[in-house]
Every structure is written in C-alpha cells, then in structure tokens.
Amino acid sequence: MSSDTEQWPALPFEAWKDTYNSLHRWTQIVGKIRLKQTPWINHSWHVTLFPTSRGLTTSAMRHGRRTFQIDFDFLDHRLLIQSSDGGQATILLTARPVADFYAAVMNKLDELGLPVHIHTKPNELEDATPFNEDETHAAYDPEYATRWWRIVAESACVLQQFRARFWGKTSPVHFFWGSFDLALTRFSGRRAPPHPGGVPNLPDWVAREAYSHEVSSCGFWPGGDAAPFPLFYAYAYPEPEGYRSAPVRPSAATYHAGLREFVLPYDEMRRAKSPETVLLEFLQSTYEAAAELNSWDRAALERNQETGLGER
C-alpha cells in the first residue's frame, strides 16, 4: 500500500515540519473566520474545524442572510469556499507564503460578497508574525499534507468510538487550529480551579474559560519543539496527585513532564498488530487514571458496555 493511501502512514517530523508550519497558519486563518462568524460556545468549541472524508471543514457559518463554509481538500489540494446562494471559489493549496494565502482567501471572500475581518496575529505560537506579513512560512508538500490528514481522519473515527462510551458531557471530536491538534474532552460536571494561563499569544481568560470545569482530554498532535514526533496524548485538569505515575497502557505510553500529559508515540501505535485496539487501550487507561484519582462518579457518567443502547 502506498504512503498516500496507507491507513496509518508514516509522518516523520523533520521531513514535513516546514509544511506543518505553513498548514498551521493556514488553518488558523480559516479558523479565525469561523471564530468571527459564529456565536461563542463554551470552551471555545465554536472556533474548531472538523475532519471530513477529504480534509477539514468549518461547517456552515452565517453571513447576513446567507450561510457559507470553507473546506480544506487534502486529496485534490484545494481550499473550497461555498455559499448558500450558489457562490463558489477555489484556491489551490501549493507552496506559497502565508501572506499570499491570506490575501487569496480574503480576496475570494470579497468577490463572493462575504467579507470577513479577522485578527491577523497567530494564536498559541511563539512567532506571532501577522498573516498578512508572513513571507517566511511558504512550504507545502502535498504528500505529507495528505498523510497528516489521513492520520487525523482515522484518529477521529477511533476517538468517536471512545466518545460513545461516555454518557456525561463531552466535546465533539474536533480540530483546534491554535494548538494544531485533534481533541476529545470528557467532563466530570464539577467546577475546576482557575487555569493559570500563560499560553503563548492567547488571552488568559480564554484558557480559564476553556478549563472552567474538570476534564479528561485526549487527542492526536503531530509534535513540536517539546516532543518532535507525532503522538497521541492524554491529560487531566486539574491534574490529581499520583496521576503521572499511574499505570497506563500500553507499555510504550509514558508521562511527559514537559507537556504534563501522557504520550503514546504515533509510530509505536501504527506498528502494532491492531493499531486501533492499542489506541483505545491508551485512551481508556489514561481516562480511568484521571477519573479514579479525581473521584469522578463513573457509574453515572459511563455507558454500560455490556448492555449498550439496544438494537434499533
């Protein structure tokens, strides 16, 4: 099976990090359009993008009396803007500076009669060069963009399966463009202590609202300076005493002190005989550690796996 169709393809960090840096900013531009055009939803859930069978989507957004959506297509490598009155525009995804991509998106929106003005500085990145001034990040390797998206899409399916085990409040399985990760969050229902903030180029009040209640979160992240390799992660907020030494599975999973979360290297998972089984084992064991140590009411929050929901 070729790498562009492989279910769990390789994603070596060094080989695609320049494309990653461009895509991170491109998704922020589109994500900020969604932020501007949708009402605030708890924990910033109104800003996220969602995996599709071809890439990522904003889903429908209101603009006056019309709606529109923006889709990344990582198979044909294009950005598609569509409106409810039949308007449509396409931007090719190819190597180009962030400033050029930003101008192309805004020009197409103007041409469609859908002008949107966004805050042009990136969030959660140390380099906050405004999008319209960023001539540095200009790489785009279509093969690696497709590989990354395939991992996100496959991971989303496994996370949806894991989400179905829980009857309490959960987030959607969604993509946060600020941190560039696919995420799922479960809630105990109790308030949490104020988050300390300190996220680069993100107002502290946003982090405090996001973590207003106790959570157990998990997801996929393609890596960064603190961990230069793709990984699955899991963390608890607040982190209970004893969490970092909890016996989680599989054996390849470890607690990363710098990230303050458990990590399962993606390569360890993808090489397993049953990658999905290994990933579910990681998600379940890290959740159980958080729920037990933070005294969640598991009987009330978790779905009975034996009886399920019955036939329909």
PAPAMAR-898031 format. One line per 8 residues: their letters; for each residue x, y, z of N, C-alpha, C. Coordinates in steps of 0.05 Angstrom, whole numbers. Example, Ala and Ser with C-alpha at 12.3 -4.5 7.8 and 13.67 -1.06 7.14 Angstrom:
<sites>
AS	264:-114:156:246:-90:156:264:-66:156 | 257:-45:142:273:-21:143:258:1:157
</sites>
This chain:
<sites>
MSSDTEQW	17:-24:0:0:0:0:18:25:0 | 13:43:-18:29:67:-20:24:86:4 | 43:103:9:40:121:33:17:140:31 | 8:147:6:-13:166:4:-41:154:8 | -42:127:9:-68:113:15:-66:96:39 | -43:94:52:-40:77:75:-57:87:98 | -70:69:113:-88:77:134:-74:93:156 | -51:84:164:-35:97:185:-7:103:173
PALPFEAW	-4:123:156:22:128:143:43:140:162 | 68:137:154:90:149:169:88:180:166 | 96:193:188:96:222:188:121:232:203 | 145:228:191:169:237:205:170:268:208 | 174:277:232:171:305:239:189:323:222 | 215:315:221:234:332:206:228:334:177 | 217:313:165:211:312:136:189:331:128 | 171:337:147:147:353:138:143:378:156
KDTYNSLH	162:385:173:157:407:192:153:433:178 | 166:438:155:161:463:141:133:465:130 | 123:443:119:95:442:110:76:445:134 | 83:432:156:67:434:181:65:464:190 | 88:478:189:87:506:198:69:523:180 | 69:518:154:51:532:136:22:525:142 | 16:499:143:-11:490:147:-22:500:174 | -5:501:194:-14:511:220:-26:539:217
RWTQIVGK	-12:556:203:-21:583:199:-45:585:180 | -45:569:159:-68:569:141:-93:560:155 | -92:540:172:-116:532:187:-124:553:207 | -105:568:217:-112:590:235:-128:612:221 | -120:618:196:-134:638:181:-163:630:177 | -167:605:169:-194:595:164:-209:593:191 | -195:583:211:-208:580:238:-217:607:249 | -201:628:245:-208:654:255:-232:666:240
IRLKQTPW	-236:658:215:-261:665:201:-285:652:215 | -282:627:222:-304:614:237:-308:627:264 | -287:634:278:-289:648:304:-305:674:300 | -300:689:279:-313:715:275:-342:712:268 | -349:690:254:-376:687:243:-395:670:259 | -386:660:282:-404:642:298:-406:652:327 | -428:648:340:-431:656:368:-413:640:386 | -405:652:408:-387:639:427:-401:615:440
INHSWHVT	-387:592:440:-397:568:453:-377:560:474 | -387:549:496:-369:543:519:-344:528:510 | -322:534:523:-296:521:519:-284:527:491 | -293:548:478:-284:556:451:-291:535:430 | -312:520:434:-320:500:414:-330:512:388 | -336:537:388:-346:550:363:-324:555:343 | -298:553:351:-276:560:333:-265:537:318 | -272:512:326:-257:489:316:-266:481:288
LFPTSRGL	-248:466:275:-253:454:249:-259:424:253 | -271:411:232:-279:384:235:-269:367:212 | -259:342:217:-250:325:196:-272:317:177 | -266:315:152:-284:305:131:-271:282:116 | -285:271:96:-275:250:80:-253:259:61 | -248:286:60:-228:297:43:-209:316:57 | -215:325:81:-198:344:94:-210:355:120 | -214:381:121:-225:395:144:-246:415:135
TTSAMRHG	-266:420:152:-287:439:145:-293:457:168 | -303:481:162:-313:499:182:-341:491:190 | -355:477:173:-385:473:173:-397:500:166 | -424:501:165:-438:525:156:-436:548:176 | -431:572:165:-429:596:182:-448:617:170 | -460:633:188:-478:654:179:-463:679:170 | -473:691:147:-463:717:138:-487:732:127 | -498:750:144:-522:764:136:-545:744:133
RRTFQIDF	-558:744:109:-580:725:104:-571:700:91 | -545:697:87:-533:673:74:-517:657:94 | -511:633:86:-491:617:100:-469:610:81 | -445:603:92:-423:594:75:-405:576:91 | -389:561:78:-369:544:92:-344:543:76 | -322:536:90:-296:534:78:-285:506:83 | -276:493:62:-265:466:65:-237:464:54 | -220:451:70:-194:442:60:-197:415:48
DFLDHRLL	-187:411:23:-188:386:9:-159:377:6 | -151:356:21:-123:347:21:-119:323:2 | -139:318:-15:-136:299:-37:-131:313:-63 | -147:333:-70:-142:349:-94:-126:375:-87 | -120:379:-62:-104:401:-53:-115:428:-62 | -137:434:-50:-151:459:-56:-166:468:-31 | -172:494:-30:-190:505:-10:-215:513:-25 | -238:504:-15:-263:509:-29:-281:526:-11
IQSSDGGQ	-290:549:-21:-309:566:-7:-336:564:-22 | -357:557:-7:-384:554:-19:-404:569:-2 | -423:582:-16:-444:597:-2:-472:586:-10 | -491:592:7:-518:581:4:-533:592:-20 | -523:613:-33:-536:623:-57:-522:613:-83 | -505:592:-79:-492:580:-102:-464:591:-109 | -456:611:-94:-429:622:-98:-407:602:-91 | -386:602:-106:-364:583:-102:-337:594:-111
ATILLTAR	-316:589:-96:-289:597:-104:-270:576:-95 | -248:573:-110:-228:553:-104:-200:566:-103 | -184:557:-84:-157:566:-81:-140:541:-80 | -120:539:-98:-102:516:-98:-84:516:-74 | -80:493:-62:-61:490:-40:-34:482:-52 | -16:501:-51:10:497:-63:30:513:-47 | 56:508:-52:76:523:-37:73:553:-43 | 68:568:-22:64:597:-24:67:610:3
PVADFYAA	76:635:6:78:647:32:50:650:45 | 51:650:72:26:653:87:12:679:79 | 27:700:75:16:726:67:0:724:41 | 10:708:22:-3:704:-4:-29:688:0 | -27:667:16:-51:651:22:-73:668:35 | -65:684:55:-84:701:69:-97:720:49 | -81:733:32:-93:752:12:-112:738:-7 | -105:713:-15:-122:698:-33:-149:692:-21
VMNKLDEL	-149:683:5:-174:677:19:-191:701:22 | -179:723:31:-195:747:35:-206:759:9 | -190:757:-12:-199:767:-38:-223:751:-48 | -221:724:-45:-243:707:-54:-269:713:-38 | -266:717:-12:-289:723:4:-302:750:-5 | -285:769:-10:-295:795:-20:-310:792:-47 | -298:776:-65:-311:771:-91:-338:758:-88 | -341:741:-68:-367:727:-64:-386:744:-47
GLPVHIHT	-379:768:-40:-396:785:-23:-397:775:5 | -375:763:14:-374:752:42:-350:763:56 | -347:789:58:-323:800:71:-322:793:101 | -299:786:111:-294:779:139:-268:792:147 | -267:805:170:-243:817:180:-235:802:206 | -210:792:206:-201:776:228:-177:789:241 | -171:780:266:-146:788:279:-124:772:266 | -104:786:255:-85:773:237:-60:761:251
KPNELEDA	-58:763:277:-36:750:291:-43:722:299 | -25:703:295:-30:675:302:-33:672:333 | -48:652:341:-51:646:369:-35:620:376 | -25:619:401:-12:596:412:14:589:397 | 26:609:384:52:606:371:71:627:381 | 96:619:386:116:639:395:120:660:373 | 121:652:348:125:670:326:97:681:318 | 91:705:326:64:717:321:65:737:298
TPFNEDET	82:732:278:82:749:254:54:750:242 | 42:773:238:15:773:226:14:758:199 | -8:746:194:-11:730:169:-5:746:144 | -14:771:144:-11:788:120:18:798:116 | 35:792:136:63:800:134:82:776:133 | 72:752:135:88:728:137:97:718:110 | 122:724:103:133:714:78:152:691:83 | 156:683:108:175:663:115:164:634:112
HAAYDPEY	140:629:122:129:603:120:115:599:93 | 127:583:76:118:582:48:119:554:36 | 123:534:53:126:506:43:99:492:42 | 96:474:23:73:457:22:80:432:6 | 83:409:19:88:384:6:61:369:7 | 48:365:-17:22:353:-17:21:324:-6 | 43:309:-10:43:282:1:41:282:31 | 57:299:44:56:299:73:31:312:84
ATRWWRIV	20:331:70:-6:342:78:-27:321:78 | -27:304:57:-46:282:56:-42:262:78 | -17:255:83:-11:236:104:-21:246:131 | -15:271:137:-24:282:163:-55:281:165 | -69:289:143:-98:289:144:-109:260:147 | -96:240:134:-106:213:137:-104:204:167 | -83:212:180:-80:205:208:-101:218:225 | -106:244:219:-128:259:233:-155:245:229
AESACVLQ	-161:238:204:-187:226:197:-190:199:211 | -169:182:210:-171:156:223:-172:159:253 | -157:177:264:-157:182:293:-185:191:302 | -198:208:285:-225:217:292:-244:195:295 | -242:175:278:-260:151:279:-256:136:305 | -231:133:314:-226:119:339:-235:135:363 | -231:161:362:-240:179:383:-270:179:385 | -284:178:363:-313:176:363:-322:151:377
QFRARFWG	-309:129:372:-315:104:385:-311:106:415 | -289:119:423:-284:123:451:-304:142:464 | -312:163:449:-332:182:459:-358:168:465 | -365:148:450:-391:135:453:-393:119:479 | -372:115:492:-372:100:518:-381:118:541 | -385:143:537:-389:162:559:-416:176:556 | -431:177:578:-457:190:578:-457:218:589 | -435:225:602:-432:252:612:-427:272:590
KTSPVHFF	-422:297:599:-416:318:579:-389:313:565 | -390:313:539:-365:311:523:-365:332:501 | -341:338:492:-338:355:469:-343:339:444 | -346:352:421:-344:338:396:-315:328:392 | -311:311:373:-284:305:364:-278:327:343 | -259:345:350:-255:368:333:-226:376:333 | -219:394:313:-192:402:309:-188:431:319 | -170:434:338:-163:460:348:-139:471:332
WGSFDLAL	-144:492:316:-123:504:299:-102:519:315 | -109:528:339:-89:542:355:-66:524:362 | -72:501:373:-51:482:381:-47:460:359 | -62:460:338:-60:442:316:-63:413:324 | -83:408:340:-88:380:349:-117:373:347 | -121:347:342:-148:335:343:-154:328:372 | -177:335:382:-182:332:411:-210:322:417 | -212:309:440:-237:300:452:-234:304:482
TRFSGRRA	-255:316:494:-254:322:523:-279:312:537 | -274:298:559:-296:289:577:-296:306:602 | -320:310:613:-323:327:637:-336:312:660 | -327:318:684:-338:306:708:-364:319:716 | -368:345:708:-391:361:716:-385:380:739 | -361:378:750:-353:396:772:-336:419:762 | -338:442:776:-321:465:770:-292:458:776 | -273:471:762:-245:468:766:-232:493:777
PPHPGGVP	-209:492:790:-196:516:798:-187:533:774 | -185:559:777:-177:576:754:-151:567:741 | -152:565:715:-128:557:700:-107:579:702 | -82:572:704:-61:593:707:-56:609:682 | -65:600:659:-60:615:634:-31:611:625 | -20:632:612:7:631:604:12:618:577 | -9:612:562:-6:601:535:4:623:516 | 24:619:500:35:640:482:13:652:464
NLPDWVAR	12:678:465:-6:693:447:-35:683:448 | -44:678:473:-72:671:478:-80:685:504 | -102:700:504:-110:714:528:-116:694:551 | -107:700:575:-111:682:597:-140:675:602 | -158:694:597:-186:689:602:-197:668:584 | -186:665:560:-195:643:542:-187:616:553 | -163:614:563:-154:588:576:-171:582:601 | -177:603:616:-193:598:641:-222:590:634
EAYSHEVS	-233:601:613:-260:593:605:-259:564:594 | -238:558:579:-236:531:567:-234:510:589 | -220:516:611:-216:497:632:-232:504:657 | -256:514:653:-273:522:676:-283:498:692 | -283:474:680:-293:450:693:-272:428:691 | -274:409:709:-256:386:709:-258:370:683 | -234:363:672:-234:349:647:-214:326:647 | -219:308:629:-200:288:620:-200:290:589
SCGFWPGG	-177:299:578:-175:304:550:-155:286:536 | -160:281:510:-142:264:495:-143:273:466 | -124:263:450:-124:270:422:-99:263:408 | -96:274:384:-72:270:367:-59:296:361 | -32:297:364:-16:321:358:8:313:342 | 14:327:320:37:319:303:64:326:314 | 66:337:338:91:342:351:99:372:351 | 121:378:364:131:405:366:158:405:379
DAAPFPLF	167:429:388:194:431:399:198:413:423 | 177:411:440:180:396:465:179:366:460 | 168:358:438:166:329:430:166:328:400 | 189:326:387:190:327:358:183:301:344 | 159:291:350:149:267:337:119:267:340 | 104:255:322:75:253:324:67:235:347 | 45:243:361:38:228:385:8:230:391 | -2:211:406:-28:213:419:-23:222:448
YAYAYPEP	-41:238:458:-37:249:485:-62:246:502 | -58:248:528:-80:248:547:-71:263:572 | -89:280:582:-82:295:606:-108:300:622 | -104:308:647:-126:315:665:-122:343:675 | -144:358:677:-143:384:691:-167:386:710 | -162:391:735:-135:393:747:-122:365:748 | -95:365:747:-81:340:749:-80:330:777 | -91:307:783:-92:297:811:-65:286:820
EGYRSAPV	-62:286:845:-37:275:857:-35:245:849 | -12:237:840:-8:209:833:-14:203:804 | -24:222:789:-32:217:761:-8:210:744 | 13:224:746:36:220:728:49:193:732 | 45:180:755:56:153:760:35:131:757 | 12:138:747:-10:118:744:-2:97:723 | -10:72:728:-3:50:709:-21:50:684 | -13:64:664:-29:65:639:-18:46:619
RPSAATYH	-34:41:598:-27:22:577:-28:36:550 | -14:25:531:5:3:531:32:11:544 | 51:-7:544:76:-2:557:92:21:544 | 86:26:519:100:48:505:91:75:513 | 69:77:528:59:103:537:74:112:562 | 81:138:562:96:149:585:85:176:592 | 92:186:616:84:213:624:107:231:615 | 100:252:600:119:272:591:117:296:609
AGLREFVL	138:300:626:138:321:646:136:349:633 | 149:353:610:148:379:598:120:387:587 | 106:367:576:79:372:566:58:369:587 | 65:355:609:47:349:631:23:333:621 | 30:312:607:9:294:596:22:267:589 | 5:247:588:14:221:578:16:222:548 | 37:209:537:40:209:508:44:180:499 | 33:174:476:37:148:463:48:155:435
PYDEMRRA	74:150:430:85:157:404:69:144:381 | 62:160:361:46:150:339:59:126:325 | 86:126:322:99:104:309:96:78:325 | 95:79:351:90:55:367:62:44:362 | 43:62:360:16:54:354:12:42:326 | 23:56:306:19:48:278:32:21:271 | 53:14:286:67:-11:281:54:-35:295 | 35:-30:312:22:-52:327:5:-69:308
KSPETVLL	0:-94:316:-16:-112:300:-45:-101:296 | -55:-89:317:-82:-76:316:-79:-48:327 | -72:-28:310:-68:-1:320:-92:11:334 | -116:6:324:-140:18:337:-143:7:365 | -138:-19:369:-140:-31:396:-121:-19:415 | -96:-15:406:-75:-3:422:-83:26:430 | -93:41:410:-101:69:416:-124:70:436 | -144:53:433:-167:52:452:-157:44:480
EFLQSTYE	-138:26:481:-127:19:507:-114:43:521 | -99:58:505:-87:83:516:-108:103:525 | -128:107:509:-149:127:516:-163:118:541 | -171:93:542:-186:83:565:-170:83:591 | -145:74:590:-129:72:614:-122:99:626 | -116:119:608:-110:145:618:-135:159:629 | -158:155:616:-183:166:627:-188:154:654 | -185:128:657:-191:115:683:-173:125:705
AAAELNSW	-148:131:698:-129:142:718:-139:170:727 | -148:186:708:-157:213:715:-183:211:731 | -202:194:722:-228:192:735:-226:181:764 | -210:161:767:-207:149:794:-193:168:813 | -171:180:804:-156:197:822:-170:224:828 | -188:232:811:-203:257:816:-232:251:826 | -237:225:832:-262:216:844:-287:224:828 | -286:218:802:-309:222:785:-331:201:792
DRAALERN	-356:208:788:-378:190:791:-380:173:766 | -363:153:764:-362:137:739:-387:122:734 | -401:112:754:-425:97:750:-447:114:736 | -447:140:742:-467:157:730:-458:168:702 | -432:169:698:-422:182:674:-416:162:651 | -412:137:657:-403:118:636:-425:100:627 | -425:95:601:-445:78:589:-438:49:595 | -458:32:601:-455:4:606:-447:-9:580
QETGLGER	-422:-19:578:-412:-31:553:-425:-57:547 | -436:-71:566:-447:-98:561:-475:-95:549 | -491:-77:560:-519:-75:550:-521:-54:528 | -503:-35:527:-504:-15:506:-530:0:505 | -539:7:481:-564:22:478:-586:5:466 | -580:-20:461:-600:-38:449:-602:-35:419 | -616:-53:407:-620:-52:377:-640:-31:370 | -637:-21:345:-656:0:336:-667:-9:309
</sites>
